[in-house]
Amino acid sequence: EAPKLMNTFTRTKVPFVPLNGNRVGWYICGPTVYDSAHMGHARNYVNFDVLRRVMTDYFRYDVRFIMNVTDIDDKIVMRAHLKRSEAVLAEAKSGAGGAAVEAAMAPLVALLASKEKRLGEQDALTVAVAEAAGIGTDWSIQTAYLELAHSFEGEFMEDMRLLGVAKPDMLTRVSEYTEKIVTYINTIISKGFAYHSNGSVYFDVPAFENSDNHKYAKLNKAAMDDVEGAMDGEGALAADASEKKCEFDFVLWKASKPGEPAWDSPWGMGRPGWHIECSAMCSDILGEAVDINGGGIDLNFPHHENQLAQSEAHYDVKQWVNYFIHSGHLHIDGLKMSKSLKNFITIRAALTMYSARQLRFLFLLHQWSDPMEITPVTDAGGETVTGFQQMDQAVMMEKVFAEFFHTVKGALRATPGGYSVDQEQTWGEGERTLSEAVDIGRAAVHAAMLDNINTPGVISGLQELVRAVNVYLAKTPAANIRPLLVNSAAQFITTILATLGVAETTGGVGFGEIGGGKDAEGGGGGSNPEEAMAPVLDLITKFRDQVRALARGGADARALMEACDTLRDVGLPELGVKLDDREGGALWKLYGVEELKKEMAREVEAKQKKEEENRKKKEEAARKAAEKDAAAQVPPADMFTQGEYAGLYSKYDETGIPTHMADGEAVPKSQLKKLAKSHGTQQKEHEKYLAKMAAEGVAALAV
């Protein structure tokens, strides 16, 4: 049975049918490596990692997964120039200086401040400052852009490793494809769908649209109405639009201007446009028919629309890609991430606040094709982001499964291997109920997988099964538990979580390690048993010595209990072990050391928060009690002459109830009833107060 995927072509869920048997050719648009990756990147690539894992491990398709890296781009070129100019200025300022250096620096500083993109002039001014300050001038944008791109590509790939994102089957870089891109463009020109102008080459959208075999705007029906959107893909260093025959035509090859890297071509020195790179690289690996092309929804137009048109023009086919799938936007408080808005949160920063598993749970709890919003939590000064509101649910979800695995492992320890010849295996009512819950859970997970790989639905189905297993274990005496059934349920949950990338399929039950880090469940461990056991043996030895010393010194039970608590609260957590005191004996749980530190820190924070809430409640209760006592001291006859009633009335009866308003008018009858009721209540409270005072006075006299 095939899954239904949200296909941007139809904007509906469509049954997935591969082009060639069980083989799936899948291309995903990778990063433009000019800066550190942020939370928006994290969501996009974790989403596609999950989709790929499910298609491969659950539905058993033979997937070839290709990802590109855009390492030739206007942003990279501008960033390389800026980095170099700033470095030269900083070195010039730190030197001896002088009038000549100051004079050389002034125009460069002014150009950078203007934000104008005159890279040739910037390069010349930077050289002038370097020469005036005696700094080396051996620098070329032809190599500098790639050095910058490589550094950020390496950082991005490490971010992906830390997030547990599997490497692609093949990685393509634009810088390694310039010759093939030129050949690809030549083919499009030869078929009448592109033209050259002033050293650049443009795709002829009207020619393509008017041909019998082709159709533009397949992904975005309103594409031809969005000129501004169409220009978005031309880059910050785009040439004059007058070079184009039609405003919707887009660049395939850019004639390089001074200060820009350049490669030889039949049209002169230049470099690839943005859209053409993906067509050429994807075609080189997957050919003229592609099963799936993916990326963030922001790439839908113009990038994917133009990528599709170029490729269909190149091969002269009606359909180049069968399924376009797009990951939904991630917004910060309703806005796109931006450094200027101070909501730019890098993956590295997020990983200092949360584990990779917790971040993956965050994304799994939101449908991959839907938009998603996160709300930062900042420190007291409002400057530093310390977390995200939506992470509370993700952290809680991780804890639900972690506690489940610990509970199951604790129950199975009585029967190592899950089987004993001496243990009865016959099922009773409890086992049959649990078996039915397993069947229901499997069916729910499968239905969610088929439905556009609905990860929130998958998690929900697993949660219900977790509840069923927990109920069974709580109701069944330890000696009567059927470990084979419990293990089967826990293994299924582990397998599905591994398919979603939040657990490892190690053959056992539990999360295991994700992200390729050293902080594995079960601790780090050394390369041999002695190294692995050394920290545990050291702790046991130290604890034994402490207990012996206390016993020899005649310590009481309290001192021994404190030593045990220190072992539980300090020693064991440093080894990744959490000890839960329970009736019938403590239960140990194995975590990663850093993971446990964060978990215990959250528990301490939650405890402090609860204590603070209780303190405020007590203060509020005390305040209200004090106000009530103060109010009770007022005699009923005086109550309507002060406080909230002061100045409202001019005459009163013999008990103190108002008869006339301040203006001399009689108090309305409806109001009189309310005043009389309030007076009666005050009478009772005042009598209680007098009685209390009398009792306290008698007690004082007795003392």
N, C-alpha and C positions, 0 to 999 in steps of 0.2 A: 504494500500500500504506500503510495507516494504522498509526501507532504505537500500542502498548499502554501505557496510563498506569495507575499505581497509584491506584485510585479508593477513597477512604476509605469510601464507601457499602458496598462489597463487600470491601474490604481485599484485593483481587486486582488483577492487571493486566488492564485491560479495553480492547478496541480502541476508539480514539477515532473517534466519528462526530459531526460538527457538526450542529446543529439546522437550519441553513439553508445548504445547498450548501457552499461553501468558506469562508463567513463564520464567524468565531469570536468570540463575546462573552465576555470574560475579565475578571473582577473580582478584585483582590487587596487584602487588608486591609493598609493602610499603617500608619505609626507613630503612636503616641500621643506627641505632641511636648512632653514635660515635662523632658527631660534629653538629654544627648549620646548618640548612637547607639553601640552597642558591637559586639563581634565576633559576638554572636548575631544582631544585625540584619544585619551584613555577610553572614553565611552565608545567611540567609533571602532577602534581596533579590538577592544575586548568583545564588542558585539559580534564582529565578523569572526573572531576567534571561536566564539561560542557556536555560531552558525556552521562554521567549517567543521568543528568537532562533532556536532550533532549529525551533520550530513555524512561524515566519515564513520564515526563510531556507533551511532545509533541506527541510521538508515543504511549504512554499509555501502555508500557510493565510493567509487574509486576516484578521488578528487585530486586534480593537479592544481595547486593553489599558487598563483603568481602575484607578486606585489612589486610595484615600481617605487623608485625613489627619484623625486624631481630634484636634481642637483645642479641644473642650469635654470636660473630664474632671476627676474629683475630684483626681487627682494634679497636674494643671496649676493648679487653683484653690488647692490647699494650698501648692504651690510658690510661686505668686505672692504669697500672704499672707506666707509665711516670708521671701521675698526682701525684701519691703517692711518687715516688722517688724525684720529684722536690719539693714537700711540705716538705719532710724530710730534703733535702739539705738546703732549705731556712730557716727552723727552726734551723738547726744545725749552719748555718752561723750567725744567729742572737743571738746565745747563747754565753756563755763564751769561747767556743772553746777549744783550746789547741792542743798540738802535736798529741794526740791520735785521736782527732776528725778529724784533718787535714789528718792524715794518713788513716783513714777510708774513708774519702770523696774522696780521689784521684782516686782510682780504679773505683768507681761508676761514677764519672765525666768523666773519660776516656771512660768507656763503653757507656755512653749516647752519647758522642761525636762521637763515632765510628758508631752509627746507627745500630749496629748489634743486632739481635733479639734473644738474649740469656736471656729469661725471668727468668728462674730459677736462673741463676747467678745474674741477676739484683735484684731479690727479696732478695737473700742472702746478697748482698752488701748493699742494702737499710736497711735491718735489722741491719747489722753491724754498719752503721752510726747512726741509731736510738739508739742502745744500747750505743755507745760511747758518744753520746750527751745527754743521759738520756731522750730520747723521747719514748713514748709508742709504743709498737710493735704489738698491738692487731689489726691486719689487715689481711684479707684473700681475695685472688682473687675470691674465690667462691661467695662472696657477693659483693665485690667491683665492679666487672664488671657490675652487675645488678643495683647498685646505679647510676653508670655513665649512663647506658642505660636508666634508668627511667627518669633521669634529662633531657636528650636530647629528649626522647619520649614526655615528657610533653611540652617541648619547641616547638617541631615540631607540636603537635596537636594545640597548641595556635597559631602558625603561620598559620595553616590551617583555624582556626576560623577567624582570622583577615583577611584572603584572601576571606572569604565567601565560603570556601569549606565545603560541607556537610559531616557530620560524616558517616563512613561506617555503614552498618547494623550489622556487626560483625567485631571485631578486634581480630586477633590471634597473640600470641607471641611465639617465639621459646622456650623461657625459660619455658613455661607452657606446652610444647608438647614433651619433651624429651622421656618420656616413650612410647608415641604413635609413635614417630619416630623410636624407637628401634623395635617396633612391625612391623612397615611398612617395615623396612629394612629386617627383618627376612622373611617376605613374599616374597620379591624380591629374597633373597638367595635361598629360598625353590623352586623357579621356575627356578633356574639355571642361573639367570642374574646378580649375584653378588658373590663375594668371599671375605674372610677375609685374611689379611696379616699383621703380626707383630702388632696385636691389632687394626688395622684399617680395614674398609670394603670398597671395590671398586666396582663400577658398571662395568660389563663386556660388553663393547661396541661391540666387535666382535661377542660374543655370541648372543647379541640382534640383531645385523645387519644381522646375518646369519640365524636367525629363520624365519620360513615361515610367521608368523603372524605379524612381526614387521619390521620397517624401521627407521634407524637413519638418521639424517640430513634432516628432513622435512622442517625446517624453514630456514636453511642455507645450500644450496646445496654443498657448498665448505667446509663444516665443517671438513671433514676428511683430508683436505689439510692444516689445520690451527692448528698446534701443539701449537704454542705460545698462540693463542686465547683460546684453550682448557685448558691450564694451568692457564689462568687468573682467573678461578673460584675456584682454589684450596686454595687461601688465602696466606697471607704473611708468615704464620707459617706452611706451607705445609711440609709433610714428604718427605724423599728421593724418587724420582721417581722410583728407582729400586724395590720398593715394588710392583709395578703394573705389570701385565702381558703384558699390551699394553699401549703405551704412551697416547692413547686417553681415557683410562679408567679414571673415575673420582671418587673422594672420597664421600662415603655416611656417613661414621663414622670415625672420626679422633681419633687415640690414643693420649691422652693428654700427653704432655711433662711437665717437672717441670715448675711451674709458670703459668700453664694454668688451667682454671676451668675444672672439670671432673664430669661425671655421670657414674653410673654403667651400664654395658651391658654384654651380653654373650661373648663379645670379649675383655673385660677388660674395665678399666676406660677410658672414652673418651668423645667426644661431637659431635653433628651433623655436617655434611658438609653443605655447603651453599645451594646447589640445592635441597637436600632432604626435607628441611624444608617446602618449598612451596608445594611440592607434598603431604606430609603428612597432612598439615593443610588444604589445599584446598579440598583434598579428604574427610577429616573428616566432612566438612560442606556440600560440593556439591556432593560428591560421585564419581562414576566411569564415569560420563559424565558431561562435563562442557561446557556451551554455549560460554563464553568469558573469555579469560585470557589476561590481559593487563599489560603494563609497558613501560618504556623508551626503545628506539630502541637499546641502549647499552646493554640491557639485552637479546636481541635476541639470541646471542651466546656468551658464552656457556650456560648461566643460563636457558633460556627457552627451548633450545634444550634438555638439560639434564633433566630438570623438566618433559618435555613431555615423554622422553624415560623411566624414572623411573616409572612414573604413568602408562604408557601403559604396562610396564613389571609387575607391581604390580597387575593390574587387568587382564593382558593377553588380552588386547583389541587392535584393530588396531588404533582407534582414541579416545583420551581422551578429547581433546579440539576441538571444532568446529571452533572457530574464535580466532586467535591471533592478537590483534591490538596493535600497537606500536606508541607511541608519538615520534615525530622527535627530533633530537638533538637541544640543544640551545648552541650556541658558542658566545664567547666574542672576537670580532675582529678576527674571524676565528679559535680561540683556545678554547680548553676545559677549564673550570674554574679550577684554581689552586692557592693555597695560595702563592706558590713560584713565580708565574707570576704576583702576585698582582692584579688579576682580579676576586678574590673570593668575590662575593657580596652577603651577606646574605639577607634573606627575610626581617628581621627586619630593616636592613639598607635601603633596597629599599622602605619600608613602611614609612620611615622618609622623603623620597623624593617625593613619590607619594601616592595617595589613593589606596585602594584595588580595587576600580572600575576601576581606570585608568590602573592598572597593568593587570586586567582581559581584558580590551579593547585591550591592547597591544597584548595579546595572541590570542584574538578572531580575530584580523586583520591578523593573519597568520594561514594557514591551519594546524590543529593539527598534521597531519601525515607527514608534510614536515619539513625539517631542518629550523632553524631560527637563525638569528644572531642579537646581540645587540652591540652597540658601546658606551662605557662609555664616559661621558664628565667629565673632571676633573677640579679642581680649578687651579688657576694661577701657583701654585707650582707643579702641575702634580701629587700630592700625593693622594688627596682625591677625590673619585668619587662623583659628585654632580648630576648626572642624566644620561640619555641615549638618544642618538640622535633619536632613533626610537620612543621614548615616545611622541615626538611632535605631531605625527599623532594620537596617542591614546588620548592624552589630548584634541586635537582639536575635535575628534569624541565624546568624552564625552560632550564637550561643545555644540556641535551641538544638541544632544538629550536633554541636560539640558535646553538650550534656547528654544527648541521646546516645552518642557513641560511647561515652564514658560509662553510662549506665549499662549498656549492652555488654561491654567488655567486662565490667564487674560481674555481671550475671553469668557470663560464659567462663570466667576463670575457674569456677567449680568443676567444669568439665573441659579440660584442655583438649583442643582439637574438635570440640563440639560433639564428641561421641564417647560413650562408655558402655562396655558390654554388660555392666552391672546396673545400668540405668534403664528404667521402664520407658518405652517410647510411645505407648498407646496414647492417642489423642482423646481429650475430653472436650467438654463444651467450650472451655476457654481457648483451646487450640483451634477448634473449628471456627470460632468467631474471628480469631487472629488470621487464620488462613483466608477467610473471606475478605478481610480488610486488605490483605496483600493483593488479592485478585482485583479488588476495587482500586487500590492504589496504582497498580500496573496499568489498568485500563485508563485511569484519569491522566496519568503521565503520557501514555501513548496518544490519547485524544489531543492533549495540549501540544505535543510534538508535531502532530499532523496539521494542527491549526496555526500555520505560519510560525512554527517553532515558538510557541507561546510560553516563554520562560516563567512569567509570574504564575501561570497555570500549572506548570511542572512543579514549581516550588510548593504551591498549595497542595497538590496531590501528594507530594512527599511528606508534607507536614501532617496530613491526616493519617498517613501510615505510621509516622513517628508517634502520634497520640495513641494509636491502637496498640502498638508494641509497648509503650509506657504503661498503658492500662493493664495489659496482660501481665507484665512483670510486677506491677504493684499488687495485683490480686492473687498471683500465684506464688505459693511458698517456694523458696529457693530450690528445695530438693525435688519439686515437681515440675520445674521448668523444662520445656522441651527445647534443648539448645539448637537442634538442627533447624527447627522452624524459625526461631529467633534469629539465628545466623543468616538464614535465607533472606529474611526481610531486611536485615541490616546490610547484607551484601548488595541487595538491589538498590537500596538508598545510596550506598557508597558508589556503586557503578554509575548511577544517573548523575550524582554530584560530580563525579570524575568527568563524565561526558560534558558537563557544563563548565569544567575547568576550575572547580573549587575543591577538588580532592584528587588524589592520585590512586590509580588502580594498581595497588601493590599486592592484591590477592587477599588482603585482610579487610578489616572493618575500620572505618575512620577516615579522617581528612588526609593524613599523610602530609607531604610537603608540596607547595606550589611556588612558582616564581623562581625556582632554581637557586634559592638562597640557602644559607647555612642553618637557618632557624627552623629545622624540621620538627614535626611532631615526634617526640621521643628524644629530643635533644640533639646536640651535634655529634658527640662521640669521636673517638680517635680512630686511627687506622688499624688498631688491634684491640682485642678484648681488654688487655691491661690498661691501655690508655682510655678506653671507653668507660671502664668501671672505676677508674681512679677517683674522680670527684665524688662518686657515691660512697665508695669505701672510706674515703677521707672523712666524709660527713658522719657516717655510722661510727667510725672510730672516735671522732671528736665527741659525739653524743654519748657514747658509752663511757668515755673517760669522765665526762661531766656528771653523769648519773652516779657513777661509782664514787666520785669525790663528794657529791651531796650525801650519799648514803653513809659514807664513812664519817662525815661531819655531823651526822644525826639530824639531817634536814627533815622537815616535816613534809606532809603530802602536798602542801601548797607550793613549796619550792620545786618539788619534782614535777608537778603539773605545769609550772612556769617554764621549766626546761623543755617539756614536751611541746608546749605552745610555741616556744622559740624555734624548735625544729620544724614545726608545721608552718609558721608564718614567715620565717627568715631563711633557714637552711634549705629546705626542700624546694621552695620557689626558685632559688638560684640555680637549681638543676632542672627546672621546668616541671616540677611535680607539685600538684595541688592536692592537699589532703582534706577531705570533707568528713567531719565527725558525724557519724550516724549511729542509730541504735543497732546493736548487734555487731559493731565494728566499723572502723573508718574505711572510706573508699578512696583509693589513690587514682589520680588522673594525670596523664602525661600530656604536656603542652610543649610548644617551642618556648625557650626561655624568654625571649622578647615579647612573644605573644602573651605569655602568662603575666609578665610585668605590666603590660597594658591592661589586661583583664583585671588584675588586682588594683591597679590605679583607678580604673573605672568604678570598681566596687567601693573603694575608699571615697571617691568623689560622690558616688550615689549616697553613701552613708552620711557623709558630711552635709550633703544637700538635704537629706531627710531630717537630720538633727537640726539644721538651720530652720527648716519649715516648722518643725515641732516647737523650736524656741519662739518663733514668731507667733505661732498659734497660742502658746502659753502667755506671751506678752499681750496679745490681743484680748485673750480671755480675762487676764488680770486687769487690763485697761477698762474693759466693759464692766467687770465686777466693781471696780473702783467708781466708775461713773454711776452705776446702779446704787451703790452705797451712798454716794454723795447726794443723788436725787432723793433717796429714801429719807434723808435727814430733814428735808423740807416739810414743814407741817402742811397738811392739806389746805388749811385756811389761807396759806400764803403762796401756794403753788402758781396761781394765775396772775400774780403780780410781778413775777421775775422770770429770768431765763427767756425761753422762746415766746412766752406770753407777755413779756414786759411791754407796756404802752398800748396793748390791744383793747383794754376794757377800762370803764370809768366807774362802774358801780357793781357791788357784789352782795349776795345774800348773807345770812348769818353764818353759813358754813364756809363761805369764801368762793362759792360758785358765781361767776360773772352773770349779771342781769342786763347790763347795758354796754354797748360798744364804746370806743373812745370818742366817737362823734355824738354820743348821747342817745343813739337809736337803740331800741331793745334788741337783745340777742335773739336771733331767729330760733324758733322751737326746735328745728332739726339740729341746730348747733348746740342747743342747750342739752339735748340728750347725750351728745358726744362728750360735752364738758362734764356732765354728771358722771358718766362712765369713767372718764379719766380721773375724776376726783375720788371715786370709790376705789379705784386701783391704787391711787396714791395713799389713801387712808390705810389700806391693808399693808402696803410696803412700809409706811411710816410706823405702824404698830409693831411690825416685825423688827424694825430697827430699834425701837424703844425697848422691846423685850430682850433683844440681843444685848443692848447696853446695860440693861438691868442685870442680866445673867452674868456678864463680864464683871460688873461691879461687885456682885455677891461673891464671885470667884476670887476677885482681888482681895476682898475683906477676909475671906477664909484663909488665903495665903498669909 
